[in-house]
Amino acid sequence: MNKRHPRFLAPFATLVAGTIVAGAVAIGHTWAGAIATEVVTVIESGIYYLVTGSDSDIGAIYRQRTDERQREVRLKAVKLAFTVMMISTFVIAVIMVALGDQYWQESVLWCAGGLTFLFGLARYGAHEPRDLGTGGIMGADRSWETPRDSETHVER
Amino acid sequence: MSQVDLAAELGVSRQTIIAIESGKYSPSLPLAFRIARFFDLPVEKLFDPDDEEIDV
């Protein structure tokens, strides 16, 4: 669907996710709530469809047809969203603790976000190539030297 | 040449051309070299870190 109909990807994903939530509402709560959720989902999907068709950065990002600058814009937006989510989770957890209510859901979200961030740092960060030795690039530059060349000679 | 044509030629969006022209975005090295090659100019003639706007 992505390659053939990129414009439909975001609206379709929204429709599927919203319908799953509506189904959960129908099972655990009321049919009226489920219908309301589905109506909001359909409206949201329609808005996504309109936005995705526009000649703009948002349209390109939702169509997944981005150039290098739009990928940077997307990364910045994801970073902002992650920061807001983590702060919101923290605030809600503090409120839940203060109210004496359960707060394990917020703790799970907080830990998942934090650990994923650490994983991302380890996964995408630059690492020293192991074959260059302990001196890194500088060490590699001197690799032609024999150990004797690099020794310090003291005249007696 | 319009921004649309230039964008199509370089394989980027029209918004990116506008951002580069207005100095709001510094292109990557590959894109900077593509632009320089397209205009048949040295890359340092087009992009100067001290300038805010592209020199095209």
Backbone of each chain as ProteinMPNN parsed JSONL, in Angstrom:
{"seq_chain_A": "MNKRHPRFLAPFATLVAGTIVAGAVAIGHTWAGAIATEVVTVIESGIYYLVTGSDSDIGAIYRQRTDERQREVRLKAVKLAFTVMMISTFVIAVIMVALGDQYWQESVLWCAGGLTFLFGLARYGAHEPRDLGTGGIMGADRSWETPRDSETHVER", "coords_chain_A": {"N_chain_A": [[0.829, -1.204, 0.0], [2.004, 1.174, 0.708], [3.876, 1.835, -1.361], [2.318, 1.794, -3.658], [-0.009, 3.283, -3.112], [0.681, 5.807, -1.559], [-0.652, 7.941, -0.416], [-2.791, 6.946, 0.926], [-1.867, 5.605, 3.108], [-1.408, 6.757, 5.798], [-4.106, 7.667, 6.457], [-5.415, 5.15, 6.313], [-4.057, 3.603, 8.249], [-4.728, 5.061, 10.513], [-7.492, 4.677, 10.505], [-7.678, 1.897, 10.893], [-6.397, 1.611, 13.439], [-8.08, 3.225, 15.01], [-10.489, 1.864, 14.725], [-9.907, -0.52, 16.017], [-9.596, 0.439, 18.627], [-12.212, 1.372, 18.987], [-13.559, -1.048, 18.919], [-12.561, -2.197, 21.266], [-13.661, -0.428, 23.106], [-16.359, -1.009, 22.711], [-16.454, -3.622, 23.72], [-15.536, -3.382, 26.386], [-16.876, -1.179, 27.426], [-19.394, 0.891, 26.422], [-21.759, 0.65, 23.657], [-22.477, 3.076, 22.574], [-20.282, 4.676, 23.174], [-18.405, 3.363, 21.619], [-19.37, 3.817, 19.036], [-19.147, 6.601, 18.903], [-16.371, 6.831, 19.098], [-15.628, 5.612, 16.705], [-16.755, 7.356, 14.844], [-15.255, 9.702, 15.311], [-12.798, 8.674, 14.555], [-13.167, 8.211, 11.793], [-13.542, 10.825, 10.881], [-11.05, 11.883, 11.57], [-9.406, 10.322, 9.92], [-10.243, 11.257, 7.429], [-9.326, 13.911, 7.572], [-6.574, 13.437, 7.686], [-6.282, 12.351, 5.127], [-6.795, 14.553, 3.497], [-4.729, 16.295, 4.316], [-2.477, 14.804, 3.644], [-2.531, 14.892, 0.89], [-1.69, 17.416, 0.283], [0.574, 19.919, -1.058], [3.025, 20.143, 0.686], [5.327, 20.174, 3.521], [4.245, 18.585, 5.545], [2.434, 17.033, 4.113], [4.204, 15.598, 2.445], [5.656, 14.171, 4.364], [3.682, 12.55, 5.555], [3.003, 11.119, 3.298], [5.237, 9.669, 3.08], [7.249, 10.353, 1.315], [9.844, 11.792, 1.38], [12.412, 14.344, 1.327], [15.863, 15.122, 2.212], [15.764, 17.368, 3.958], [13.11, 17.34, 4.833], [13.095, 14.931, 6.163], [14.666, 15.634, 8.302], [13.025, 17.55, 9.47], [10.953, 15.885, 10.239], [12.254, 14.261, 12.135], [12.828, 16.18, 14.104], [10.227, 16.844, 14.85], [9.354, 14.39, 15.872], [11.103, 14.173, 18.024], [10.243, 16.333, 19.584], [7.628, 15.489, 20.143], [8.19, 13.152, 21.605], [9.494, 14.223, 23.847], [7.431, 15.761, 24.978], [5.593, 13.722, 25.525], [7.007, 12.193, 27.443], [7.288, 14.048, 29.541], [4.588, 14.521, 30.086], [3.815, 11.971, 30.898], [5.327, 11.74, 33.224], [4.214, 13.804, 34.812], [1.557, 12.905, 35.064], [2.017, 10.501, 36.402], [3.016, 11.455, 38.859], [0.746, 12.783, 39.797], [-1.008, 10.609, 40.052], [0.284, 9.131, 42.035], [0.109, 10.931, 44.139], [-2.637, 10.941, 44.496], [-2.987, 8.487, 45.497], [-3.471, 6.421, 43.81], [-3.192, 3.736, 41.325], [-0.092, 3.55, 39.58], [1.406, 2.152, 37.807], [1.127, 1.912, 35.056], [2.021, 4.346, 33.974], [4.632, 4.212, 34.842], [5.596, 2.068, 33.345], [5.428, 3.155, 30.759], [7.217, 5.297, 31.053], [9.644, 3.966, 31.629], [9.882, 2.409, 29.3], [10.161, 4.384, 27.344], [12.502, 5.719, 28.237], [14.435, 3.62, 28.258], [14.365, 2.872, 25.571], [15.351, 5.188, 24.453], [17.999, 5.154, 25.428], [18.837, 2.797, 24.18], [18.664, 3.659, 21.542], [20.695, 5.602, 21.515], [22.928, 3.949, 21.85], [22.666, 2.339, 19.616], [22.614, 4.035, 17.318], [24.652, 5.835, 17.692], [28.005, 7.111, 17.07], [30.762, 4.934, 16.837], [34.025, 3.953, 17.913], [36.097, 2.476, 15.517], [37.127, -0.881, 15.926], [39.436, -1.977, 14.889], [41.284, 0.013, 14.762], [42.718, 0.292, 17.021], [43.565, 1.394, 20.395], [44.098, 4.06, 20.212], [42.385, 5.158, 18.383], [41.668, 7.044, 15.478], [44.007, 8.561, 15.458], [45.727, 6.753, 16.494], [45.662, 4.936, 14.441], [46.879, 6.42, 12.459], [49.496, 6.324, 13.267], [50.111, 3.754, 12.947], [51.9, 2.647, 11.206], [54.279, 2.86, 12.382], [56.912, 1.166, 14.027], [56.966, -0.518, 17.214], [59.363, 0.205, 18.411], [59.991, 2.634, 17.225], [58.209, 4.402, 18.34], [58.943, 4.527, 20.924], [60.308, 6.293, 23.693], [63.48, 7.596, 23.711], [66.03, 7.779, 25.983], [68.835, 9.595, 26.563], [71.864, 8.58, 28.007]], "CA_chain_A": [[0.0, 0.0, 0.0], [2.861, 2.339, 0.811], [4.47, 2.218, -2.63], [1.3, 2.001, -4.684], [-0.92, 4.359, -2.722], [1.246, 6.405, -0.344], [-1.567, 8.908, 0.189], [-3.784, 6.24, 1.736], [-1.229, 4.893, 4.216], [-1.714, 7.36, 7.098], [-5.537, 7.548, 6.77], [-5.784, 3.751, 6.513], [-3.497, 3.2, 9.553], [-5.559, 5.724, 11.53], [-8.801, 4.018, 10.503], [-7.519, 0.57, 11.508], [-6.122, 1.78, 14.878], [-9.291, 3.754, 15.636], [-11.507, 0.815, 14.754], [-9.513, -1.449, 17.094], [-9.951, 1.101, 19.898], [-13.678, 1.367, 19.072], [-13.932, -2.417, 19.288], [-12.256, -2.37, 22.692], [-14.67, 0.346, 23.846], [-17.618, -1.77, 22.628], [-16.353, -4.797, 24.598], [-15.346, -3.031, 27.8], [-17.716, -0.068, 27.892], [-20.737, 0.93, 25.831], [-21.843, 0.761, 22.198], [-22.515, 4.506, 22.232], [-18.885, 5.131, 23.203], [-17.715, 2.764, 20.467], [-19.813, 4.531, 17.819], [-18.533, 7.936, 18.951], [-14.945, 6.65, 18.785], [-15.504, 5.306, 15.27], [-17.062, 8.593, 14.096], [-14.067, 10.562, 15.434], [-11.744, 8.033, 13.756], [-13.437, 8.451, 10.367], [-13.263, 12.252, 10.635], [-9.589, 12.031, 11.65], [-8.843, 9.726, 8.702], [-10.528, 12.195, 6.341], [-8.399, 15.057, 7.708], [-5.254, 12.923, 7.271], [-6.292, 12.188, 3.673], [-6.679, 15.89, 2.902], [-3.384, 16.829, 4.62], [-1.484, 14.011, 2.915], [-2.54, 15.282, -0.515], [-1.248, 18.795, 0.081], [1.962, 20.134, -1.471], [3.662, 20.744, 1.861], [6.195, 19.253, 4.257], [3.4, 17.616, 6.264], [1.933, 16.101, 3.103], [5.302, 14.709, 2.021], [6.017, 13.287, 5.474], [2.636, 11.534, 5.68], [3.066, 10.25, 2.112], [6.527, 8.976, 3.17], [8.062, 10.727, 0.158], [10.54, 12.946, 1.948], [13.814, 14.581, 0.993], [16.701, 15.162, 3.419], [15.305, 18.392, 4.906], [11.85, 16.892, 5.422], [13.425, 13.891, 7.157], [15.153, 16.364, 9.485], [11.824, 18.134, 10.079], [10.228, 14.78, 10.875], [13.006, 13.885, 13.334], [12.622, 17.217, 15.117], [8.852, 16.71, 15.34], [9.309, 13.18, 16.707], [11.823, 14.513, 19.257], [9.354, 17.189, 20.378], [6.524, 14.653, 20.623], [8.728, 12.26, 22.634], [9.744, 15.02, 25.05], [6.133, 16.105, 25.578], [5.014, 12.485, 26.071], [7.726, 11.803, 28.658], [6.932, 15.004, 30.597], [3.189, 14.254, 30.435], [3.787, 10.711, 31.657], [5.877, 12.029, 34.548], [3.237, 14.61, 35.554], [0.407, 12.039, 35.389], [2.466, 9.545, 37.433], [3.083, 12.186, 40.136], [-0.646, 13.016, 40.231], [-1.568, 9.312, 40.47], [0.903, 8.792, 43.331], [-0.461, 11.841, 45.137], [-4.029, 10.539, 44.733], [-2.988, 7.137, 46.055], [-3.981, 5.51, 42.786], [-2.156, 2.925, 40.667], [0.699, 4.346, 38.625], [2.335, 1.268, 37.095], [1.051, 2.15, 33.603], [2.912, 5.464, 33.662], [6.006, 3.74, 35.057], [5.964, 1.247, 32.175], [5.664, 4.078, 29.64], [8.431, 6.059, 31.355], [10.797, 3.066, 31.465], [10.003, 2.031, 27.879], [10.707, 5.543, 26.624], [13.892, 5.951, 28.652], [15.311, 2.533, 27.802], [14.457, 2.959, 24.109], [16.256, 6.305, 24.166], [19.364, 4.663, 25.657], [19.115, 1.852, 23.1], [18.893, 4.455, 20.335], [22.033, 6.197, 21.614], [23.916, 2.897, 21.609], [22.497, 1.785, 18.264], [22.866, 4.985, 16.238], [25.804, 6.671, 17.981], [29.255, 6.753, 16.395], [31.646, 4.113, 17.651], [35.387, 3.849, 17.401], [36.374, 1.182, 14.893], [37.978, -1.663, 16.819], [40.723, -2.342, 14.292], [42.212, 1.139, 14.801], [43.465, 0.275, 18.27], [43.058, 2.258, 21.444], [44.313, 5.46, 19.875], [41.427, 5.596, 17.39], [42.222, 7.476, 14.198], [45.383, 8.978, 15.685], [46.488, 5.521, 16.637], [45.78, 4.336, 13.121], [47.862, 7.192, 11.708], [50.842, 5.944, 13.689], [50.196, 2.301, 12.94], [53.042, 2.228, 10.401], [55.469, 2.903, 13.213], [57.197, -0.01, 14.835], [56.965, -0.149, 18.635], [60.63, 0.835, 18.784], [59.958, 4.026, 16.75], [57.402, 5.271, 19.192], [59.494, 4.564, 22.279], [61.073, 7.478, 24.031], [64.855, 7.228, 23.981], [66.672, 8.673, 26.944], [70.31, 9.543, 26.466], [72.523, 8.486, 29.306]], "C_chain_A": [[0.863, 1.253, 0.0], [3.373, 2.797, -0.547], [3.416, 2.529, -3.685], [0.426, 3.199, -4.361], [-0.407, 5.029, -1.452], [0.28, 7.358, 0.346], [-2.553, 8.227, 1.137], [-3.19, 5.633, 3.008], [-1.634, 5.454, 5.583], [-3.208, 7.296, 7.419], [-5.963, 6.11, 7.07], [-5.296, 3.257, 7.883], [-4.323, 3.803, 10.692], [-6.908, 5.025, 11.66], [-8.725, 2.654, 11.194], [-7.314, 0.702, 13.016], [-7.362, 2.264, 15.615], [-10.378, 2.709, 15.751], [-11.194, -0.219, 15.834], [-9.883, -0.859, 18.456], [-11.468, 1.094, 20.083], [-14.197, -0.02, 19.463], [-13.693, -2.681, 20.767], [-13.265, -1.624, 23.556], [-16.003, -0.403, 23.861], [-17.6, -2.966, 23.584], [-16.351, -4.379, 26.07], [-16.283, -1.97, 28.326], [-19.092, -0.134, 27.214], [-20.651, 1.006, 24.305], [-21.839, 2.223, 21.762], [-21.094, 5.077, 22.185], [-18.113, 4.617, 22.003], [-18.069, 3.493, 19.175], [-19.184, 5.923, 17.769], [-17.052, 7.856, 18.585], [-14.746, 6.425, 17.299], [-15.77, 6.547, 14.422], [-15.853, 9.534, 14.122], [-12.934, 10.005, 14.57], [-11.928, 8.313, 12.266], [-13.14, 9.901, 10.013], [-11.756, 12.487, 10.603], [-8.913, 11.475, 10.388], [-9.054, 10.645, 7.503], [-9.582, 13.392, 6.374], [-6.996, 14.64, 7.264], [-5.177, 12.814, 5.751], [-6.107, 13.537, 2.976], [-5.27, 16.451, 3.089], [-2.328, 16.116, 3.783], [-1.414, 14.395, 1.445], [-1.988, 16.661, -0.774], [0.234, 18.86, -0.314], [2.686, 20.878, -0.351], [4.576, 19.72, 2.515], [5.367, 18.172, 4.95], [2.879, 16.557, 5.284], [2.991, 15.101, 2.684], [5.658, 13.706, 3.11], [4.965, 12.183, 5.637], [2.582, 10.605, 4.471], [4.313, 9.375, 2.131], [7.331, 9.165, 1.895], [8.846, 11.973, 0.559], [11.93, 13.102, 1.346], [14.581, 14.769, 2.305], [16.229, 16.197, 4.442], [14.022, 17.957, 5.594], [12.071, 15.758, 6.42], [13.917, 14.546, 8.446], [13.973, 16.986, 10.237], [11.063, 17.06, 10.854], [10.916, 14.363, 12.175], [12.81, 14.895, 14.461], [11.226, 17.115, 15.721], [8.707, 15.504, 16.258], [9.987, 13.448, 18.052], [10.942, 15.353, 20.18], [8.22, 16.365, 20.982], [6.99, 13.735, 21.748], [8.934, 13.024, 23.944], [8.433, 15.335, 25.765], [5.492, 14.868, 26.206], [5.678, 12.09, 27.378], [7.371, 12.744, 29.817], [5.491, 14.757, 31.052], [3.068, 12.995, 31.293], [4.268, 10.944, 33.089], [4.84, 12.776, 35.404], [2.05, 13.742, 35.983], [0.788, 11.037, 36.49], [2.512, 10.222, 38.803], [1.673, 12.409, 40.686], [-1.26, 11.721, 40.755], [-1.014, 8.898, 41.836], [0.273, 9.646, 44.423], [-1.901, 11.467, 45.483], [-4.13, 9.149, 45.358], [-3.504, 6.101, 45.085], [-2.832, 4.684, 42.187], [-1.394, 3.776, 39.65], [1.657, 3.468, 37.822], [2.302, 1.495, 35.584], [2.017, 3.255, 33.186], [4.374, 5.045, 33.817], [6.493, 2.919, 33.867], [6.297, 2.15, 30.988], [6.99, 4.816, 29.818], [9.674, 5.196, 31.11], [10.995, 2.69, 29.998], [10.619, 3.169, 27.082], [12.169, 5.763, 26.946], [14.841, 4.886, 28.135], [15.457, 2.547, 26.28], [15.386, 4.086, 23.694], [17.709, 5.868, 24.327], [19.779, 3.676, 24.569], [19.432, 2.601, 21.803], [20.269, 5.094, 20.339], [23.105, 5.163, 21.286], [23.873, 2.402, 20.166], [22.961, 2.753, 17.178], [24.061, 5.891, 16.488], [27.04, 6.203, 17.233], [30.134, 5.964, 17.356], [33.032, 4.103, 17.034], [35.562, 2.491, 16.738], [37.389, 0.401, 15.715], [39.361, -1.919, 16.224], [41.718, -1.186, 14.29], [43.02, 1.168, 16.094], [42.915, 1.282, 19.253], [43.205, 3.731, 21.108], [43.346, 5.987, 18.842], [42.119, 5.965, 16.091], [43.683, 7.872, 14.36], [46.293, 7.762, 15.825], [46.722, 4.853, 15.293], [46.819, 5.073, 12.27], [49.283, 6.789, 12.047], [51.076, 4.443, 13.579], [51.386, 1.803, 12.117], [54.318, 2.178, 11.237], [55.68, 1.551, 13.897], [57.19, 0.411, 16.295], [58.238, 0.585, 19.036], [60.635, 2.322, 18.383], [59.236, 4.947, 17.736], [57.94, 5.315, 20.632], [60.28, 5.849, 22.491], [62.499, 7.034, 24.406], [65.489, 8.248, 24.917], [68.175, 8.503, 26.851], [70.912, 9.464, 27.864], [73.889, 9.139, 29.277]], "O_chain_A": [[0.517, 2.262, -0.616], [3.323, 3.985, -0.867], [3.601, 3.424, -4.51], [0.152, 4.03, -5.226], [-0.987, 4.848, -0.381], [0.374, 7.566, 1.556], [-3.087, 8.864, 2.045], [-3.93, 5.196, 3.889], [-2.144, 4.72, 6.43], [-3.57, 6.913, 8.532], [-6.771, 5.873, 7.968], [-6.032, 2.573, 8.595], [-4.583, 3.147, 11.701], [-7.406, 4.806, 12.764], [-9.602, 2.301, 11.982], [-7.963, 0.003, 13.794], [-7.669, 1.785, 16.706], [-11.105, 2.662, 16.743], [-12.1, -0.734, 16.488], [-10.41, -1.554, 19.324], [-11.964, 0.844, 21.182], [-15.148, -0.146, 20.234], [-14.513, -3.308, 21.438], [-13.679, -2.116, 24.606], [-16.693, -0.437, 24.879], [-18.622, -3.286, 24.191], [-17.071, -4.948, 26.891], [-16.475, -1.857, 29.537], [-19.849, -1.086, 27.406], [-19.62, 1.373, 23.74], [-21.276, 2.572, 20.724], [-20.746, 5.849, 21.292], [-17.279, 5.322, 21.435], [-17.209, 3.755, 18.334], [-18.74, 6.369, 16.71], [-16.539, 8.704, 17.856], [-13.82, 6.969, 16.697], [-15.103, 6.772, 13.412], [-15.47, 10.094, 13.094], [-12.201, 10.762, 13.933], [-10.965, 8.616, 11.562], [-12.554, 10.18, 8.966], [-11.244, 13.193, 9.733], [-7.977, 12.072, 9.857], [-8.166, 10.8, 6.665], [-9.095, 13.835, 5.334], [-6.312, 15.383, 6.561], [-4.153, 13.137, 5.15], [-5.366, 13.652, 2.0], [-4.683, 17.007, 2.16], [-1.399, 16.743, 3.276], [-0.368, 14.246, 0.814], [-1.828, 17.052, -1.93], [1.03, 17.99, 0.039], [2.925, 22.083, -0.437], [4.602, 18.553, 2.125], [5.734, 16.997, 4.947], [2.881, 15.361, 5.575], [2.722, 13.905, 2.578], [5.929, 12.539, 2.827], [5.311, 11.018, 5.834], [2.17, 9.45, 4.587], [4.45, 8.459, 1.319], [8.016, 8.246, 1.444], [8.533, 13.079, 0.119], [12.548, 12.129, 0.913], [14.017, 14.595, 3.385], [16.281, 15.949, 5.647], [13.853, 18.173, 6.794], [11.336, 15.631, 7.399], [13.623, 14.073, 9.544], [13.919, 16.958, 11.466], [10.594, 17.289, 11.969], [10.256, 14.138, 13.19], [12.648, 14.521, 15.622], [11.044, 17.272, 16.929], [8.034, 15.57, 17.286], [9.506, 13.004, 19.094], [10.892, 15.125, 21.389], [7.887, 16.507, 22.158], [6.278, 13.554, 22.736], [8.591, 12.53, 25.018], [8.326, 15.2, 26.984], [4.914, 14.95, 27.29], [4.997, 11.695, 28.324], [7.177, 12.292, 30.946], [5.199, 14.78, 32.248], [2.326, 12.958, 32.274], [3.695, 10.417, 34.043], [4.615, 12.43, 36.564], [1.591, 13.828, 37.121], [-0.005, 10.759, 37.39], [2.094, 9.631, 39.799], [1.43, 12.248, 41.882], [-1.948, 11.724, 41.775], [-1.743, 8.381, 42.683], [-0.056, 9.148, 45.499], [-2.339, 11.649, 46.619], [-5.219, 8.691, 45.703], [-3.929, 5.02, 45.492], [-1.662, 4.904, 42.501], [-1.976, 4.608, 38.954], [2.609, 3.971, 37.224], [3.308, 1.301, 34.902], [2.733, 3.133, 32.192], [5.239, 5.455, 33.043], [7.638, 3.048, 33.433], [7.299, 1.952, 30.301], [7.778, 4.947, 28.881], [10.63, 5.634, 30.47], [12.122, 2.654, 29.506], [11.494, 2.948, 26.245], [12.987, 5.968, 26.048], [15.921, 5.198, 27.634], [16.535, 2.269, 25.754], [16.12, 3.969, 22.712], [18.551, 6.167, 23.481], [20.914, 3.703, 24.092], [20.343, 2.229, 21.064], [20.943, 5.134, 19.31], [24.056, 5.44, 20.555], [24.905, 2.088, 19.572], [23.624, 2.345, 16.224], [24.454, 6.645, 15.598], [27.124, 5.05, 16.812], [30.233, 6.29, 18.539], [33.2, 4.226, 15.821], [35.216, 1.466, 17.324], [38.397, 0.955, 16.151], [40.341, -2.062, 16.956], [42.864, -1.358, 13.874], [43.919, 1.996, 16.237], [41.916, 1.948, 18.981], [42.496, 4.566, 21.671], [43.453, 7.147, 18.444], [43.047, 5.282, 15.656], [44.51, 7.56, 13.504], [47.433, 7.736, 15.36], [47.784, 4.294, 15.021], [47.538, 4.466, 11.477], [50.179, 6.897, 11.21], [52.088, 3.92, 14.045], [51.835, 0.671, 12.3], [55.303, 1.543, 10.858], [54.721, 0.887, 14.29], [57.389, 1.589, 16.591], [58.21, 1.473, 19.888], [61.196, 3.161, 19.087], [59.611, 6.103, 17.929], [57.429, 6.069, 21.46], [60.844, 6.409, 21.551], [62.691, 6.209, 25.299], [65.47, 9.449, 24.645], [68.71, 7.411, 27.038], [70.512, 10.19, 28.775], [74.588, 9.153, 30.29]]}, "seq_chain_B": "MSQVDLAAELGVSRQTIIAIESGKYSPSLPLAFRIARFFDLPVEKLFDPDDEEIDV", "coords_chain_B": {"N_chain_B": [[14.4, 29.439, -14.935], [12.165, 27.592, -12.951], [11.396, 27.16, -9.407], [10.184, 24.748, -9.04], [11.041, 23.229, -11.238], [13.805, 23.162, -10.754], [13.81, 21.829, -8.311], [12.791, 19.339, -9.1], [14.808, 18.536, -10.788], [16.938, 18.234, -9.017], [15.998, 16.375, -7.288], [14.637, 16.938, -4.912], [12.252, 18.53, -2.674], [10.063, 21.309, -3.519], [9.768, 23.02, -1.383], [12.134, 22.636, -0.03], [14.016, 23.771, -1.749], [13.211, 26.431, -1.535], [13.76, 26.837, 1.185], [16.548, 26.53, 1.208], [17.339, 28.633, -0.454], [16.517, 30.821, 1.046], [18.19, 30.659, 3.134], [17.485, 29.203, 5.349], [17.95, 26.573, 5.582], [20.687, 24.431, 5.544], [22.103, 22.57, 3.05], [22.9, 19.029, 2.751], [26.202, 17.636, 2.209], [26.273, 15.945, -0.178], [23.962, 16.933, -1.541], [24.615, 19.638, -1.787], [26.819, 19.455, -3.498], [25.523, 18.39, -5.704], [23.902, 20.546, -6.426], [25.87, 22.431, -7.029], [27.113, 21.169, -9.177], [25.015, 21.158, -10.951], [24.675, 23.907, -11.54], [27.1, 24.321, -12.567], [29.235, 25.373, -11.08], [31.811, 26.061, -8.642], [31.496, 24.576, -5.395], [32.057, 26.17, -3.194], [31.582, 28.63, -4.177], [28.915, 28.831, -4.229], [27.988, 28.277, -1.647], [28.521, 29.765, 1.401], [29.653, 29.71, 4.63], [29.436, 32.002, 6.155], [27.57, 33.545, 4.931], [24.069, 34.313, 4.829], [22.227, 33.779, 2.89], [21.704, 31.831, -0.076], [23.856, 31.98, -2.929], [22.857, 32.075, -5.496]], "CA_chain_B": [[14.021, 28.136, -14.381], [11.345, 27.752, -11.746], [11.799, 26.362, -8.241], [9.649, 23.393, -9.25], [11.943, 22.547, -12.175], [15.078, 22.928, -10.066], [13.573, 20.785, -7.307], [12.666, 18.06, -9.807], [16.133, 18.198, -11.315], [17.826, 17.852, -7.912], [15.382, 15.289, -6.526], [14.166, 17.39, -3.602], [10.958, 19.202, -2.766], [10.073, 22.757, -3.782], [9.945, 23.693, -0.092], [13.553, 22.568, 0.32], [14.682, 24.805, -2.565], [12.876, 27.722, -0.905], [14.49, 26.908, 2.462], [17.981, 26.735, 0.912], [17.481, 29.992, -0.998], [16.334, 31.825, 2.092], [19.206, 30.445, 4.158], [16.92, 28.539, 6.533], [18.41, 25.18, 5.623], [21.972, 24.154, 4.901], [21.978, 21.227, 2.473], [23.967, 18.066, 3.027], [27.287, 17.719, 1.225], [25.883, 15.421, -1.498], [23.026, 17.837, -2.218], [25.372, 20.855, -2.137], [27.621, 19.154, -4.693], [24.586, 18.238, -6.831], [23.51, 21.905, -6.834], [27.046, 23.051, -7.651], [27.304, 20.527, -10.476], [23.916, 21.599, -11.818], [24.952, 25.271, -11.99], [28.455, 24.33, -13.102], [30.004, 26.315, -10.268], [32.407, 25.423, -7.462], [30.539, 24.579, -4.273], [32.355, 27.292, -2.294], [31.041, 29.834, -4.805], [27.482, 28.845, -3.937], [27.701, 28.234, -0.212], [29.51, 30.378, 2.279], [29.099, 29.59, 5.983], [29.192, 33.316, 6.751], [26.41, 34.157, 4.288], [22.778, 33.75, 5.249], [21.436, 33.37, 1.734], [22.428, 31.171, -1.153], [24.407, 32.981, -3.837], [22.47, 31.78, -6.886]], "C_chain_B": [[13.247, 28.332, -13.073], [11.881, 26.875, -10.61], [11.335, 24.915, -8.405], [10.58, 22.59, -10.154], [13.263, 22.189, -11.5], [14.935, 21.8, -9.039], [13.5, 19.41, -7.967], [14.026, 17.592, -10.32], [17.056, 17.669, -10.214], [17.25, 16.726, -7.054], [15.009, 15.671, -5.113], [12.84, 18.109, -3.784], [11.144, 20.694, -3.046], [10.327, 23.529, -2.488], [11.413, 23.699, 0.326], [14.359, 23.594, -0.479], [14.447, 26.185, -1.941], [13.675, 27.899, 0.389], [15.979, 27.159, 2.242], [18.211, 28.168, 0.431], [17.39, 31.056, 0.087], [17.324, 31.646, 3.241], [18.692, 29.769, 5.408], [17.392, 27.103, 6.658], [19.734, 25.066, 4.89], [21.935, 22.731, 4.354], [23.124, 20.319, 2.897], [25.045, 18.221, 1.964], [26.894, 17.14, -0.136], [24.952, 16.364, -2.256], [23.742, 19.127, -2.638], [26.201, 20.623, -3.398], [26.717, 18.974, -5.917], [24.173, 19.615, -7.365], [24.667, 22.573, -7.578], [27.274, 22.482, -9.054], [26.235, 21.005, -11.463], [24.188, 22.998, -12.379], [26.365, 25.43, -12.562], [29.325, 25.382, -12.404], [30.694, 25.554, -9.146], [31.484, 25.57, -6.255], [30.788, 25.755, -3.328], [31.886, 28.627, -2.867], [29.552, 29.98, -4.457], [27.192, 28.974, -2.455], [28.861, 28.809, 0.579], [28.939, 30.31, 3.697], [28.793, 30.937, 6.63], [27.96, 33.999, 6.155], [25.132, 33.503, 4.784], [21.991, 33.217, 4.063], [22.318, 32.733, 0.67], [22.745, 32.195, -2.239], [23.987, 32.755, -5.285], [21.63, 32.919, -7.447]], "O_chain_B": [[13.629, 29.129, -12.216], [12.698, 25.979, -10.822], [12.006, 23.981, -7.966], [10.874, 21.426, -9.883], [13.774, 21.078, -11.645], [15.806, 20.939, -8.911], [14.069, 18.44, -7.467], [14.344, 16.404, -10.286], [17.858, 16.766, -10.45], [17.942, 16.185, -6.191], [15.054, 14.838, -4.208], [12.363, 18.278, -4.906], [12.219, 21.258, -2.842], [11.009, 24.554, -2.488], [11.883, 24.646, 0.957], [15.278, 24.215, 0.055], [15.366, 26.997, -1.836], [14.202, 28.979, 0.656], [16.603, 27.908, 2.993], [19.158, 28.832, 0.855], [18.097, 32.063, 0.048], [17.295, 32.402, 4.212], [19.379, 29.755, 6.429], [17.252, 26.486, 7.714], [19.883, 25.542, 3.765], [21.755, 21.783, 5.118], [24.174, 20.782, 3.341], [24.825, 18.864, 0.937], [27.152, 17.774, -1.159], [25.117, 16.577, -3.457], [23.498, 19.645, -3.728], [26.275, 21.493, -4.265], [27.088, 19.351, -7.029], [24.101, 19.832, -8.575], [24.472, 23.199, -8.62], [27.587, 23.215, -9.992], [26.51, 21.225, -12.643], [23.958, 23.246, -13.563], [26.767, 26.515, -12.981], [30.038, 26.158, -13.041], [30.209, 24.5, -8.736], [30.78, 26.57, -6.118], [29.85, 26.279, -2.728], [31.799, 29.626, -2.153], [29.011, 31.085, -4.4], [26.273, 29.685, -2.048], [30.011, 28.394, 0.441], [27.84, 30.811, 3.935], [27.981, 31.01, 7.552], [27.377, 34.898, 6.761], [25.102, 32.317, 5.113], [21.178, 32.305, 4.213], [23.501, 33.047, 0.536], [21.998, 33.152, -2.442], [24.679, 33.192, -6.204], [21.206, 32.863, -8.601]]}, "name": "protein", "num_of_chains": 2, "seq": "MNKRHPRFLAPFATLVAGTIVAGAVAIGHTWAGAIATEVVTVIESGIYYLVTGSDSDIGAIYRQRTDERQREVRLKAVKLAFTVMMISTFVIAVIMVALGDQYWQESVLWCAGGLTFLFGLARYGAHEPRDLGTGGIMGADRSWETPRDSETHVERMSQVDLAAELGVSRQTIIAIESGKYSPSLPLAFRIARFFDLPVEKLFDPDDEEIDV"}
